[in-house]
Amino acid sequence: MYERCRIIDTCALTGPHCTESARATCFKSERVKKALAKIRDIKRKLFSIIKVKVQLLFGYD
């Protein structure tokens, strides 16, 4: 059985069957993951700001 293209945790591709397109796809998915993490972070910050504003509005400490 031949060795396939393996993805290692940081998206370094190893194996004789790794093509340039596989590498490109891999790096794209890494960028998407980073972008999604950034969006989640922004949502979290916005939610905490809104929560504080609501608490101030209703007089909670």
C-alpha positions in Angstrom: 0.0 0.0 0.0 1.4 3.4 -0.9 1.8 6.2 1.5 -0.8 9.0 1.1 -0.5 12.7 1.6 -0.7 13.3 5.3 -1.6 16.5 7.0 0.4 17.3 10.2 -1.1 19.6 12.8 0.4 22.8 11.4 -0.7 21.8 7.9 2.7 20.7 6.7 2.1 18.1 4.1 4.2 15.0 3.8 4.3 11.9 1.6 5.0 11.3 -2.1 1.4 12.0 -3.2 1.2 15.6 -1.9 0.4 17.9 -4.9 0.7 21.6 -5.0 -3.1 21.8 -5.1 -3.3 19.8 -1.9 -0.9 22.2 -0.3 -2.8 25.2 -1.5 -6.1 23.7 -0.2 -4.4 23.1 3.1 -3.2 26.6 3.5 -6.5 28.0 2.5 -8.2 26.0 5.2 -5.7 27.3 7.7 -6.5 30.9 6.7 -10.2 30.1 7.0 -9.7 28.7 10.5 -7.8 31.8 11.6 -10.5 34.1 10.1 -13.3 32.2 11.9 -11.3 32.4 15.2 -11.0 36.1 14.7 -14.8 36.4 14.1 -15.6 34.4 17.2 -13.3 36.7 19.2 -15.0 39.8 17.9 -18.4 38.4 18.7 -17.3 37.6 22.2 -16.0 41.1 22.7 -19.2 42.6 21.3 -21.4 40.4 23.5 -19.4 41.4 26.7 -19.8 45.1 25.7 -23.5 44.7 25.2 -23.9 42.8 28.5 -22.2 45.6 30.3 -24.4 48.3 28.6 -27.5 46.3 29.6 -26.3 46.0 33.2 -25.7 49.7 33.3 -29.1 50.4 31.8 -30.9 48.3 34.3 -28.7 49.3 37.2 -27.1 45.9 38.0 -23.7 45.9 39.6 
